[in-house]
Structure formats: structure tokens, C-alpha cells
Amino acid sequence: MATNMTGTTMATWLPEQWSSLASITYRSNTVLPALMDRRWEPEIGVGRGDTVNIPLFSQNNSARNRGAGTGTFGEATALTFDAATEQQIQLVVNKLGYKGFSMPVEMSLQTMPNYQSLLTDGIGKALALFTDSELANDTTNGLDAFTSVLGVDNVDVTDDVVLSAIAVLDNAIADYESRYLVVSPSTYISLLKIERYANSLYGGSVGNLDGSKGTGYVGSIYNVDVYKSSNLQDGTAGKKNALFQKEAIAFAEQQSVKIVNDLNIEDGLLEQYVGYNVFGHVMVKDGFGNEVAGK
């Protein structure tokens, strides 16, 4: 006769609770995904493949003149038509972050109750670090991949550097909404040394920080929301900060944090737990962002 597991022997396994805790921890420790362009995420849900083809629409150029100064006004001169060559870019979901642990089944029964929550917390934080780091350090499709590089490695970021970065976005006709400056903790201190930044960021933070702005938000300057992250790419000696508009990088999470559990009999009756998420991202508009070298 088979011996079945009971509620007593499974008392330490609560999958719904684990997944919920991991998800909460993951969201509360992740800065960058919320700043990416996630419009295409609904199109790449579970069971819908691995690629979204994003059509790119050419920026409209100025109109042509058939008037004063050209000598053709009123002469029915033939028109010149534009021949736009449109392109597309692919958002591929090809990254899986995971964190897992394994323990003898008897240990899973004897551990202290709070050990489960500590392990779960670790899963969420590990996935948050991985996701943020991939968005910051990808070298091809991350914040460190912008062609425009301003500032000096391991030197305080100045007001002129920030204004020059904003001008890059303006010249690219980037939307004035959803502009972000993501800085390392050391660069944040650099900004606070500038009086107008200290006044603006402090004035916006005294009991008035907008909770809807998400994790890492520390204030706003020049209509640019400022975020602080510890996961930015290293420079030679400093950090690669970034100032960009939301449409610069597309991000899609096909599977948010999920916890799976298994009892491994073959290798010695081991309780095994793994948390994972699946996502992809791609640089869509390089001209809508800058790497800002600093501390």
C-alpha cells in the first residue's frame, strides 16, 4: 500500500505564500524595469513565442517650399515626393534569471519558521539585482550602450553635463514626458553639491515624494525624474549613469517571479526551490539617451 504525504508532512510548503512574498520583494527592490518602454509586453505573453517585431516610423522631416525664395510659386512646378524606407527592430525574450536552493528533506522539516521567509526574501532580491543589472550593463541594449557619452569617469557630474544630455534628447525630438536620470549613490551626492540641485531635490523630497514614481525615486530637476540605483555599470573607476527618455529601451517580462518546488528523490530526498523570471529588452531609439559618466 502506498504511503501518502499528509498536511502535517507538507506543513513547510506553501507555494502561494512563497510566490507572493518573492514577487513583493522583487518589485520593491527593482528600479529600472519601470523606466523602460513596456508597451509591447502584452503581445509576448506566455505561449506567444519569443519575439515581437517593432515597426519603426521615420521621424517627419520639414516640408518643402514651393514659394517665395524658390522662384517656382504659381508655376505648377512638379512636386518632389519623399521615399521613406521604414525598418523594424526585434524585441526578443531571451533572458532567464533564477535563484534556487536545495536541502535534505529532514532539514526542511526542522528549520525555524522564519528561515523560509529569509530564503524567499533572498530569491526576490537576487532576481531584482539580476534584472536591474542586465538593463544597466548589457553593453548592446542597456543603459551603458548609448552612443552619446557625456561627463568624465570618476569625476563629479556637473550641471553643464546634465544640460548637455537634455539637449541631446531635445535635438532628437524625444518626448518631454518620461525623462529619467538614473545615478549611482556617489553621483547622487555629486548632484547634491550643486546648490540648485540640492534645493530642487530636497524641496521635492520633504514629505512630498510621489509614491507612484516607484522605487529609487529621489526627486526631479529640469522636468527630469531622478532615480538612484546601486546596480549601474562600472566605468574604469567610476559609474555609468544615464539620462534618457522612456522610449529609448523596450522591455518585456514574459514571466514575472515564479516559485517552483520539487522533491528530488534520486539525489537523496532533497527539497528544492527555485524562483525565476523571464524577460527581454532591446535598444529602440539610441538617440533618446546618454551615458553620463561620473562617480
C-alpha positions as CSV (number, residue, x, y, z in Angstrom):
1,M,0.0,0.0,0.0
2,A,1.4,3.4,-1.0
3,T,2.3,5.9,1.8
4,N,0.8,9.3,1.0
5,M,2.1,12.7,2.2
6,T,-0.2,14.5,4.6
7,G,-0.9,18.1,5.6
8,T,1.4,17.6,8.5
9,T,4.4,16.4,6.4
10,M,3.8,19.2,3.9
11,A,3.4,21.9,6.5
12,T,6.5,23.8,5.5
13,W,5.5,24.1,1.8
14,L,3.0,26.9,1.0
15,P,3.6,27.7,-2.7
16,E,1.1,30.6,-2.9
17,Q,2.7,32.4,0.0
18,W,6.2,31.8,-1.3
19,S,5.4,33.2,-4.7
20,S,3.6,36.3,-3.3
21,L,6.5,37.1,-1.0
22,A,9.0,36.8,-3.7
23,S,7.0,39.0,-6.0
24,I,6.6,41.7,-3.4
25,T,10.3,41.6,-2.6
26,Y,11.3,41.7,-6.3
27,R,9.1,44.7,-7.1
28,S,10.2,46.6,-4.1
29,N,13.9,46.3,-5.0
30,T,13.8,46.9,-8.7
31,V,14.4,50.3,-10.2
32,L,14.9,50.1,-13.9
33,P,12.1,48.0,-15.4
34,A,9.5,50.6,-14.6
35,L,11.5,53.2,-16.5
36,M,11.6,51.2,-19.7
37,D,9.1,51.2,-22.6
38,R,6.8,48.2,-21.8
39,R,4.1,48.8,-24.4
40,W,4.8,45.5,-26.2
41,E,4.7,43.3,-23.1
42,P,1.0,42.3,-23.6
43,E,2.0,41.0,-27.1
44,I,4.5,38.5,-25.8
45,G,2.7,36.6,-23.0
46,V,3.2,33.0,-22.1
47,G,2.6,30.7,-25.1
48,R,3.0,33.5,-27.6
49,G,6.5,32.9,-28.8
50,D,9.8,34.7,-28.1
51,T,9.9,37.7,-30.5
52,V,7.9,40.9,-31.0
53,N,8.7,42.8,-34.3
54,I,8.5,46.5,-33.6
55,P,8.0,48.7,-36.7
56,L,10.0,51.9,-36.6
57,F,8.3,55.0,-38.1
58,S,10.7,57.6,-39.6
59,Q,10.7,61.0,-38.0
60,N,9.0,63.5,-40.2
61,N,11.3,65.9,-42.0
62,S,10.4,69.5,-42.7
63,A,8.1,70.3,-45.6
64,R,9.3,71.6,-48.9
65,N,8.9,75.1,-50.2
66,R,7.3,76.0,-53.5
67,G,7.0,79.6,-52.8
68,A,9.0,82.8,-52.2
69,G,12.7,82.3,-52.5
70,T,12.5,79.3,-54.9
71,G,11.2,81.1,-58.0
72,T,8.5,78.5,-58.5
73,F,5.5,79.9,-56.8
74,G,2.4,79.9,-59.1
75,E,4.2,78.0,-61.8
76,A,2.8,74.5,-61.1
77,T,6.3,73.0,-60.8
78,A,6.4,69.2,-60.3
79,L,6.3,68.1,-56.7
80,T,9.1,66.2,-55.1
81,F,7.9,63.2,-53.1
82,D,9.6,61.6,-50.1
83,A,10.5,57.9,-50.3
84,A,10.6,56.7,-46.8
85,T,12.4,53.5,-46.1
86,E,10.8,52.0,-42.9
87,Q,12.6,49.5,-40.7
88,Q,11.8,47.3,-37.8
89,I,13.6,46.1,-34.7
90,Q,13.1,42.8,-32.8
91,L,12.4,42.6,-29.1
92,V,13.5,39.1,-28.2
93,V,12.6,37.5,-24.8
94,N,15.9,35.6,-24.2
95,K,16.9,36.0,-20.6
96,L,16.0,33.9,-17.5
97,G,17.1,34.9,-14.1
98,Y,16.9,32.3,-11.4
99,K,17.8,31.7,-7.7
100,G,17.4,28.4,-6.0
101,F,18.4,26.3,-3.1
102,S,18.3,22.6,-2.0
103,M,18.2,21.0,1.4
104,P,17.7,17.5,2.8
105,V,14.0,16.8,3.4
106,E,14.6,16.4,7.2
107,M,16.2,19.8,7.4
108,S,13.2,21.4,5.7
109,L,11.1,19.9,8.5
110,Q,13.3,21.1,11.3
111,T,14.3,24.6,10.3
112,M,13.0,27.6,12.2
113,P,9.8,29.1,10.8
114,N,11.4,32.4,9.8
115,Y,14.1,30.7,7.7
116,Q,11.5,30.3,4.9
117,S,10.9,34.0,4.7
118,L,14.6,34.8,4.7
119,L,15.2,32.4,1.8
120,T,12.2,33.8,-0.1
121,D,13.4,37.4,0.5
122,G,16.8,36.3,-0.9
123,I,15.2,35.0,-4.1
124,G,13.4,38.3,-4.7
125,K,16.4,40.4,-4.1
126,A,18.6,38.2,-6.3
127,L,16.2,38.5,-9.2
128,A,15.9,42.2,-8.7
129,L,19.6,42.6,-8.8
130,F,19.9,40.4,-11.9
131,T,17.1,42.3,-13.8
132,D,18.4,45.7,-12.9
133,S,22.0,44.7,-13.8
134,E,21.0,43.4,-17.2
135,L,19.2,46.6,-18.1
136,A,22.2,48.7,-16.9
137,N,25.1,46.5,-18.1
138,D,24.0,44.8,-21.3
139,T,26.6,46.7,-23.5
140,T,24.3,46.4,-26.5
141,N,20.8,47.0,-25.3
142,G,21.3,48.5,-21.8
143,L,21.9,51.9,-20.3
144,D,25.6,51.6,-21.0
145,A,25.1,51.2,-24.7
146,F,24.1,54.7,-25.7
147,T,26.3,56.2,-28.4
148,S,26.2,59.6,-26.7
149,V,28.7,59.6,-23.8
150,L,29.0,62.7,-21.6
151,G,30.9,63.5,-18.4
152,V,34.2,62.1,-17.1
153,D,34.7,58.8,-15.4
154,N,35.0,59.1,-11.6
155,V,34.5,62.8,-11.7
156,D,31.6,64.7,-10.3
157,V,28.7,65.2,-12.7
158,T,28.2,68.9,-13.4
159,D,25.2,71.0,-14.3
160,D,26.6,71.6,-17.8
161,V,26.8,67.8,-18.3
162,V,23.2,67.3,-17.4
163,L,22.1,70.2,-19.6
164,S,24.1,68.8,-22.5
165,A,22.4,65.4,-22.0
166,I,19.0,67.0,-22.0
167,A,19.9,68.9,-25.2
168,V,20.7,65.5,-26.9
169,L,17.1,64.4,-26.2
170,D,15.7,67.7,-27.4
171,N,17.6,67.5,-30.7
172,A,16.3,64.0,-31.2
173,I,12.8,65.3,-30.7
174,A,12.3,63.0,-27.7
175,D,9.1,63.5,-25.8
176,Y,9.3,65.8,-22.8
177,E,7.5,63.4,-20.7
178,S,9.0,60.3,-19.1
179,R,12.6,61.6,-19.0
180,Y,14.8,59.9,-16.4
181,L,18.2,60.5,-14.9
182,V,19.5,57.3,-13.1
183,V,22.5,57.8,-10.9
184,S,24.7,55.9,-8.6
185,P,24.7,56.8,-4.9
186,S,28.0,58.6,-5.3
187,T,26.8,60.6,-8.3
188,Y,23.7,61.5,-6.3
189,I,26.0,63.0,-3.7
190,S,27.8,64.9,-6.6
191,L,24.5,66.4,-7.6
192,L,23.7,67.5,-4.1
193,K,26.9,69.6,-4.1
194,I,25.2,71.8,-6.8
195,E,23.0,74.3,-5.0
196,R,20.1,74.3,-7.4
197,Y,20.0,70.5,-7.4
198,A,20.2,70.4,-3.6
199,N,17.3,72.9,-3.4
200,S,15.2,71.1,-6.0
201,L,15.8,67.6,-4.8
202,Y,15.4,68.5,-1.2
203,G,12.3,70.6,-1.8
204,G,10.7,67.8,-3.7
205,S,11.5,65.2,-1.1
206,V,10.4,66.7,2.2
207,G,7.2,64.7,2.7
208,N,6.3,65.2,-0.9
209,L,7.9,62.3,-2.8
210,D,5.4,60.8,-5.3
211,G,5.0,57.2,-4.3
212,S,3.7,56.4,-7.8
213,K,7.1,57.2,-9.2
214,G,8.4,53.8,-8.0
215,T,11.4,52.5,-6.1
216,G,14.6,54.7,-6.2
217,Y,12.9,58.0,-7.0
218,V,14.6,60.9,-5.2
219,G,13.2,64.0,-6.9
220,S,13.1,65.9,-10.1
221,I,15.2,68.6,-11.9
222,Y,14.6,70.3,-15.3
223,N,11.5,68.2,-15.8
224,V,13.6,65.0,-15.5
225,D,12.8,62.5,-12.8
226,V,15.9,61.4,-10.8
227,Y,16.4,57.9,-9.6
228,K,19.1,56.3,-7.5
229,S,20.3,52.8,-8.3
230,S,23.2,50.7,-6.9
231,N,23.2,48.4,-9.9
232,L,24.7,50.6,-12.6
233,Q,27.6,49.5,-14.8
234,D,31.2,50.2,-13.6
235,G,33.3,52.6,-15.5
236,T,37.1,52.5,-15.4
237,A,37.0,53.8,-11.8
238,G,33.5,55.4,-11.5
239,K,30.0,54.6,-12.7
240,K,28.0,54.8,-15.9
241,N,24.9,56.8,-15.1
242,A,22.3,57.5,-17.7
243,L,19.8,60.3,-18.8
244,F,17.2,59.0,-21.2
245,Q,13.6,59.1,-22.4
246,K,11.4,56.1,-21.8
247,E,11.1,55.1,-25.5
248,A,14.9,54.5,-25.7
249,I,14.7,50.9,-24.5
250,A,11.8,48.4,-24.8
251,F,11.4,45.8,-22.0
252,A,9.1,42.9,-21.7
253,E,8.7,40.4,-18.8
254,Q,7.1,37.3,-20.2
255,Q,7.0,35.6,-16.8
256,S,7.2,37.6,-13.5
257,V,8.7,36.0,-10.5
258,K,7.5,32.4,-10.0
259,I,8.5,29.8,-7.4
260,V,8.6,26.1,-8.3
261,N,9.3,23.3,-5.8
262,D,10.3,19.7,-6.3
263,L,11.3,16.7,-4.1
264,N,14.5,15.2,-5.6
265,I,14.4,11.5,-4.6
266,E,17.3,10.2,-6.8
267,D,19.9,12.5,-5.4
268,G,19.0,11.9,-1.7
269,L,15.5,13.2,-0.8
270,L,16.1,16.9,-1.3
271,E,13.6,19.7,-1.1
272,Q,14.5,22.0,-3.9
273,Y,13.1,25.5,-4.5
274,V,13.8,27.8,-7.5
275,G,12.5,31.3,-8.2
276,Y,12.8,32.7,-11.7
277,N,11.6,35.3,-14.2
278,V,11.9,35.5,-18.0
279,F,12.3,38.8,-19.9
280,G,13.9,40.6,-22.8
281,H,14.9,44.1,-23.8
282,V,16.3,46.0,-26.8
283,M,17.6,49.4,-27.6
284,V,15.0,51.0,-29.9
285,K,16.0,54.7,-30.1
286,D,19.7,55.2,-29.3
287,G,19.3,59.0,-29.8
288,F,16.9,59.2,-26.9
289,G,19.6,58.6,-24.3
290,N,23.0,59.3,-23.0
291,E,25.6,57.6,-20.9
292,V,26.6,60.1,-18.2
293,A,30.0,59.1,-16.8
294,G,30.6,60.0,-13.2
295,K,31.3,58.6,-9.7
